[in-house]
């Protein structure tokens, strides 16, 4: 499963999170990591994933991205609360296309050009 999220500001100035899940993107079958990453960039979305392969695409493949949150070891019941915290505490980093990896309760913020 993958999710794309972006901030949206309404004409009245109200900021909200606009999230899209893979099932909402009419993805009957997995289109592949490259296609998903390209979609997230085209939509200016931060990609949220449990899949470790996206980190390889960004760091080793030097693929462009709009921000990446990797949750490879986070149990499903913790993801929503954790994402709310990450989006709040790391807004600036994610806006500048950082890669955030959460493992074992540790949060690491990386940038393309460094190793994750």
ZAMARGU-4260 file (C-alpha; in steps of 0.2 Angstrom, whole numbers, plus 5000, padded with zeros to 4 digits):
<rodrens>
0) 5000/5000/5000 | 5006/5018/4996 | 4998/5034/5000 | 5001/5052/4993 | 4998/5067/5004
5) 4999/5086/5000 | 4994/5102/5009 | 4980/5111/5002 | 4975/5129/5006 | 4957/5134/5002
10) 4952/5151/4996 | 4947/5156/5014 | 4965/5151/5019 | 4960/5135/5028 | 4974/5122/5027
15) 4970/5104/5026 | 4979/5088/5021 | 4974/5080/5004 | 4977/5061/5005 | 4975/5049/4991
20) 4977/5030/4994 | 4981/5018/4980 | 4964/5012/4979 | 4958/5029/4975 | 4970/5031/4961
25) 4961/5017/4951 | 4976/5006/4953 | 4968/4989/4951 | 4986/4981/4950 | 5002/4988/4957
30) 5009/4999/4943 | 5026/4998/4949 | 5037/5008/4961 | 5044/5020/4947 | 5026/5024/4941
35) 5020/5027/4959 | 5035/5039/4962 | 5032/5048/4946 | 5014/5050/4950 | 5018/5057/4967
40) 5030/5070/4959 | 5017/5075/4946 | 5004/5078/4960 | 5017/5086/4971 | 5013/5073/4985
45) 5023/5066/4999 | 5024/5047/4997 | 5020/5037/5012 | 5025/5019/5011 | 5030/5003/5020
50) 5040/4998/5005 | 5059/5000/5007 | 5061/5000/4988 | 5056/5018/4987 | 5072/5023/4997
55) 5083/5013/4984 | 5075/5023/4970 | 5078/5040/4978 | 5095/5037/4985 | 5103/5024/4973
60) 5093/5028/4958 | 5093/5047/4961 | 5074/5048/4956 | 5066/5064/4959 | 5052/5065/4973
65) 5041/5077/4982 | 5045/5070/4999 | 5045/5052/5006 | 5040/5045/5022 | 5045/5027/5025
70) 5037/5016/5039 | 5044/4999/5036 | 5043/4993/5054 | 5028/5003/5060 | 5013/4992/5065
75) 4997/4997/5056 | 4988/5003/5072 | 5002/5016/5075 | 5003/5023/5058 | 4989/5036/5058
80) 4995/5044/5075 | 5013/5044/5069 | 5009/5052/5053 | 5000/5066/5061 | 5015/5069/5072
85) 5027/5068/5058 | 5017/5079/5047 | 5017/5092/5061 | 5034/5091/5067 | 5043/5089/5050
90) 5033/5100/5039 | 5048/5111/5033 | 5058/5095/5030 | 5045/5087/5020 | 5041/5103/5010
95) 5059/5103/5004 | 5058/5085/4998 | 5066/5076/5013 | 5065/5057/5016 | 5059/5052/5033
100) 5062/5035/5039 | 5054/5028/5055 | 5062/5012/5062 | 5061/5005/5080 | 5054/5021/5087
105) 5068/5032/5079 | 5065/5045/5066 | 5078/5049/5054 | 5077/5064/5041 | 5088/5062/5026
110) 5091/5071/5010 | 5094/5065/4992 | 5113/5064/4990 | 5115/5056/5008 | 5113/5038/5012
115) 5096/5033/5021
</rodrens>
